[in-house]
Amino acid sequence: MDGQSSSTESSTTQAVTSKAFTGVGNLIKLLPTGTVFLFQFLSPVLTNNGECNTSNKYLTGILLVVCGISCCVLSFTDSYTDSKGNTKYGIATTSGMWPSSSDSVNLSDHKLQLRDFVHAFFSLIVFMVVVLLDPNVVQCYYPSFKSDQELLLKILPPIIGALSSSTFVIFPSKRNGIGYPQTQQS
């Protein structure tokens, strides 16, 4: 009887662990990690390490707009496997996927849903928090903001992180965006 109890606890622990890892994997797919990496890489160069002149401000502004759009658009990308076993990528639309395939694959399961817009919004919010706390951008656009940044650094990321993480768990993604492995749809 003791062996059965241990086996039940072990399988329960494995199920909880598996669910947690699946949740973390889904969260990683939804956060704008590639976009944040690109921003972190280019921000010091375009802001001249926070010593901006007018051209630096315009270039940084363009970077912010492009990265913000990227955060949103990537929330609408998906992939599927065609009849030949090749992975194809596209953007979800109201009627399925674009570009559509000439294959006999049914793409109507890939239609836009409310959760796609929720994911895009929260991905953009997470990116905006990263931008707001970047010292180069703050020094470039709002040099007097530096004193308030410490309080924001302590409060804003945990609040936005908890809110967006909870939202991503409540509205899990069924999309396999660009750059992520193909998973089974449930």
C-alpha positions as CSV (number, residue, x, y, z in Angstrom):
1,M,0.0,0.0,0.0
2,D,2.9,2.3,0.7
3,G,4.3,1.7,-2.8
4,Q,1.0,2.6,-4.4
5,S,0.9,5.9,-2.4
6,S,4.4,6.8,-3.4
7,S,3.6,6.0,-7.0
8,T,0.5,8.2,-6.9
9,E,2.5,11.1,-5.4
10,S,5.2,10.7,-8.0
11,S,2.8,10.8,-10.9
12,T,1.0,13.8,-9.4
13,T,4.3,15.6,-9.0
14,Q,5.3,14.7,-12.6
15,A,1.9,16.0,-13.9
16,V,2.3,19.3,-11.9
17,T,5.9,19.7,-13.1
18,S,4.9,19.0,-16.7
19,K,2.1,21.5,-16.5
20,A,4.5,24.1,-15.0
21,F,7.1,23.6,-17.7
22,T,4.4,23.7,-20.4
23,G,3.2,27.0,-19.0
24,V,6.7,28.5,-18.9
25,G,7.2,27.4,-22.5
26,N,4.0,29.1,-23.6
27,L,5.0,32.2,-21.7
28,I,8.4,32.3,-23.4
29,K,6.7,32.0,-26.8
30,L,4.4,35.0,-26.0
31,L,7.0,37.4,-24.6
32,P,8.8,39.5,-27.2
33,T,12.3,38.1,-26.4
34,G,13.7,38.4,-29.9
35,T,12.4,42.0,-30.2
36,V,13.8,42.9,-26.8
37,F,17.2,41.4,-27.8
38,L,17.2,43.5,-30.9
39,F,16.3,46.6,-29.0
40,Q,18.9,45.9,-26.3
41,F,21.6,45.4,-29.0
42,L,20.8,48.6,-31.0
43,S,19.7,50.9,-28.2
44,P,23.2,52.0,-27.0
45,V,24.3,52.6,-30.6
46,L,21.3,54.6,-31.7
47,T,21.0,56.6,-28.5
48,N,24.8,57.2,-28.4
49,N,24.8,55.7,-24.9
50,G,22.1,58.3,-23.8
51,E,23.9,61.3,-25.2
52,C,21.3,62.0,-27.9
53,N,21.2,64.7,-30.5
54,T,18.2,65.2,-32.8
55,S,19.2,62.5,-35.3
56,N,19.8,60.0,-32.4
57,K,16.3,60.7,-31.1
58,Y,14.8,60.1,-34.6
59,L,16.7,56.9,-35.1
60,T,15.8,55.6,-31.6
61,G,12.2,56.5,-32.3
62,I,12.2,54.5,-35.5
63,L,13.7,51.6,-33.6
64,L,11.0,51.8,-30.9
65,V,8.2,51.9,-33.5
66,V,9.7,49.0,-35.5
67,C,10.2,46.9,-32.3
68,G,6.7,47.8,-31.1
69,I,5.1,46.7,-34.4
70,S,7.2,43.5,-34.3
71,C,5.9,42.7,-30.8
72,C,2.3,43.0,-32.1
73,V,2.7,41.3,-35.5
74,L,4.5,38.3,-34.1
75,S,1.5,37.6,-31.9
76,F,-0.5,36.9,-35.1
77,T,2.0,34.6,-36.8
78,D,1.4,30.8,-36.9
79,S,2.7,27.7,-38.6
80,Y,1.3,24.5,-40.0
81,T,2.5,21.4,-41.7
82,D,1.5,21.0,-45.4
83,S,0.7,17.7,-47.0
84,K,4.4,17.1,-47.9
85,G,5.4,17.5,-44.3
86,N,7.0,21.0,-44.7
87,T,6.5,23.6,-42.1
88,K,4.8,26.8,-43.5
89,Y,4.4,30.1,-41.8
90,G,1.9,32.8,-42.2
91,I,-0.2,35.4,-40.4
92,A,-3.6,34.7,-39.0
93,T,-6.5,36.4,-40.7
94,T,-10.3,36.4,-40.2
95,S,-10.6,33.6,-42.8
96,G,-7.5,31.5,-41.9
97,M,-3.9,32.0,-42.8
98,W,-2.1,34.4,-45.2
99,P,-0.5,33.5,-47.4
100,S,-2.8,30.7,-48.1
101,S,-1.6,27.4,-49.4
102,S,-2.6,25.6,-52.6
103,D,-2.5,22.4,-50.5
104,S,-5.6,20.7,-49.4
105,V,-4.7,21.7,-45.8
106,N,-7.6,23.2,-43.9
107,L,-6.4,26.5,-42.5
108,S,-9.7,27.6,-41.0
109,D,-8.5,26.5,-37.6
110,H,-5.9,29.3,-37.7
111,K,-8.4,32.2,-37.8
112,L,-7.9,35.3,-35.7
113,Q,-9.2,35.1,-32.2
114,L,-9.7,37.6,-29.3
115,R,-6.7,36.0,-27.5
116,D,-4.4,37.0,-30.4
117,F,-5.2,40.7,-29.7
118,V,-4.8,40.2,-25.9
119,H,-1.4,38.6,-26.5
120,A,-0.3,41.4,-28.8
121,F,-1.4,44.0,-26.3
122,F,0.4,42.5,-23.4
123,S,3.5,41.8,-25.5
124,L,3.6,45.4,-26.4
125,I,3.1,46.4,-22.7
126,V,6.0,44.2,-21.7
127,F,8.2,45.7,-24.3
128,M,7.2,49.2,-23.3
129,V,8.3,48.5,-19.7
130,V,11.6,47.3,-21.0
131,V,12.0,50.5,-23.0
132,L,10.9,52.7,-20.1
133,L,13.5,51.2,-17.9
134,D,16.4,51.3,-20.4
135,P,18.8,53.9,-19.1
136,N,19.9,55.0,-22.6
137,V,16.4,55.7,-23.8
138,V,15.5,57.5,-20.6
139,Q,18.6,59.6,-20.7
140,C,18.0,60.4,-24.3
141,Y,14.3,61.4,-24.1
142,Y,13.7,62.2,-20.4
143,P,17.0,63.1,-18.6
144,S,15.1,64.4,-15.5
145,F,13.2,61.1,-15.2
146,K,16.4,59.4,-13.8
147,S,15.5,60.0,-10.1
148,D,12.1,58.4,-10.4
149,Q,13.4,55.4,-12.3
150,E,14.6,53.6,-9.2
151,L,11.0,53.4,-7.8
152,L,9.7,52.3,-11.2
153,L,12.5,49.7,-11.4
154,K,11.2,48.2,-8.2
155,I,7.5,48.3,-8.8
156,L,6.6,48.3,-12.5
157,P,8.3,45.1,-13.7
158,P,6.8,42.8,-11.1
159,I,3.3,44.2,-11.5
160,I,3.4,44.1,-15.3
161,G,5.1,40.7,-15.2
162,A,2.5,39.2,-12.9
163,L,-0.4,40.8,-14.9
164,S,0.9,39.7,-18.3
165,S,1.9,36.2,-17.1
166,S,-1.5,35.7,-15.5
167,T,-3.2,36.8,-18.7
168,F,-1.0,34.5,-20.8
169,V,-1.9,31.6,-18.5
170,I,-5.6,32.4,-18.6
171,F,-5.6,32.9,-22.4
172,P,-3.0,30.3,-23.6
173,S,-1.7,30.6,-27.1
174,K,-2.5,28.0,-29.7
175,R,-0.1,29.6,-32.2
176,N,3.3,28.3,-33.3
177,G,4.9,31.6,-34.3
178,I,7.9,32.1,-36.4
179,G,11.0,30.7,-34.8
180,Y,9.2,28.3,-32.4
181,P,8.9,24.5,-32.8
182,Q,5.7,23.0,-34.2
183,T,3.5,21.7,-31.4
184,Q,0.3,19.7,-31.5
185,Q,-2.9,21.8,-31.3
186,S,-5.4,20.8,-28.7
